Amino acid sequence: AVQLVESGGGSVQTGGTLRLSCAASGDTYCMAWFRQAPGKEREGVATIDSDGRTTYADSVKGRFTISQDNAGYTVYLQMTSLKPEDSAMYYCAADPGPVGRAIALQRTTYRYWGQGTQVTVS
């Protein structure tokens, strides 16, 4: 079993910066960040696998960066140039197996999910 704990959310002004963290216990191969705003579907934001390969949603490309620590136990999402439309509950997700790029940003790909951390941009 995998447990995921997110942290780092909060309120920030437009154009500001936040860094989210996700601490994982248990074996994971691919980790990801998703977000869900009120009245909207949960959407994939960024993913990273154990080899360091990344994918990004078009809406955040060039502004957000996903990374992991040297041991691979923690994944980060560095968010810059934040916009009000980035406001959402952000969830960390993980899967123990390799994930193809074509499905990396699909929510059904991931078996384990964290409880979420709120990001509000105004």
C-alpha positions in Angstrom: 0.0 0.0 0.0 1.1 3.6 -0.8 0.3 6.6 1.4 0.6 10.1 0.0 0.7 13.4 2.0 0.6 16.7 0.3 1.7 20.1 1.7 2.5 23.6 0.7 -0.8 24.9 -0.5 -2.1 28.3 0.5 -3.3 31.7 -0.8 -1.1 33.7 -3.1 -1.5 36.8 -5.2 -1.7 36.7 -9.0 1.8 36.3 -10.4 3.1 34.7 -7.2 4.9 31.4 -6.5 4.1 28.3 -4.5 5.8 25.0 -4.1 3.8 21.9 -3.3 5.3 18.8 -1.8 4.1 15.2 -1.8 5.7 12.7 0.6 5.2 9.0 -0.4 5.5 5.8 1.5 5.6 2.5 -0.3 6.8 1.6 -3.7 5.9 4.0 -6.5 7.1 4.2 -10.1 5.1 7.2 -11.4 3.8 10.2 -9.4 1.6 13.0 -10.6 -0.2 16.2 -9.6 -3.9 16.7 -10.4 -6.2 19.5 -9.6 -9.9 20.0 -9.4 -11.7 23.4 -9.2 -15.4 23.7 -8.1 -17.7 22.6 -10.9 -14.9 21.3 -13.0 -13.5 17.8 -13.8 -10.3 16.6 -12.1 -7.4 17.3 -14.5 -3.8 16.1 -14.8 -1.2 18.8 -14.2 2.2 17.2 -14.3 3.8 13.7 -13.9 7.2 12.3 -13.2 8.4 8.7 -13.2 11.3 7.0 -11.3 13.6 7.8 -14.3 12.9 11.5 -14.1 10.8 11.7 -17.2 8.1 14.4 -17.0 4.8 15.4 -18.7 2.8 18.6 -18.4 -0.6 19.8 -19.2 -0.6 22.5 -21.8 -2.2 25.0 -19.4 0.8 24.9 -17.1 3.7 24.3 -19.4 6.4 26.8 -19.0 5.1 27.9 -15.6 5.1 24.8 -13.4 7.9 22.4 -12.8 7.7 18.9 -11.3 10.7 17.3 -9.7 11.7 14.7 -7.1 14.3 14.4 -4.4 17.4 12.3 -4.9 15.9 9.2 -3.2 12.6 9.6 -5.1 10.6 9.7 -1.9 9.2 13.2 -2.3 7.8 14.9 -5.4 7.5 18.7 -5.8 5.5 21.0 -7.9 7.0 24.4 -8.3 4.3 26.8 -9.5 5.3 30.3 -10.8 3.3 33.1 -12.5 0.2 31.9 -10.8 -3.2 32.9 -12.2 -6.7 32.9 -10.7 -7.6 30.0 -13.0 -4.9 27.9 -11.2 -7.0 28.0 -8.1 -8.0 24.4 -7.2 -7.6 21.5 -4.8 -4.3 19.9 -5.8 -3.9 16.2 -5.4 -0.9 14.0 -5.4 -1.3 10.6 -7.2 1.0 7.5 -7.6 1.0 4.2 -9.4 3.5 1.3 -8.7 3.9 0.5 -12.4 5.4 2.2 -15.4 3.0 4.7 -17.1 3.0 5.4 -20.8 3.2 9.1 -21.8 -0.1 8.9 -23.6 -2.0 8.1 -20.4 0.2 9.8 -17.8 -2.3 12.7 -17.4 -5.4 10.5 -17.1 -6.8 10.1 -13.6 -7.7 6.4 -14.1 -4.0 5.6 -14.5 -3.3 6.1 -10.8 -4.1 3.7 -8.0 -3.2 5.9 -5.0 -4.3 9.4 -4.1 -3.5 11.9 -1.4 -6.0 14.0 0.5 -5.3 17.2 -1.4 -4.0 20.7 -0.6 -5.8 23.9 -1.5 -4.3 26.5 -3.7 -6.1 29.9 -4.0 -4.8 32.6 -6.4 -6.5 36.1 -6.3 
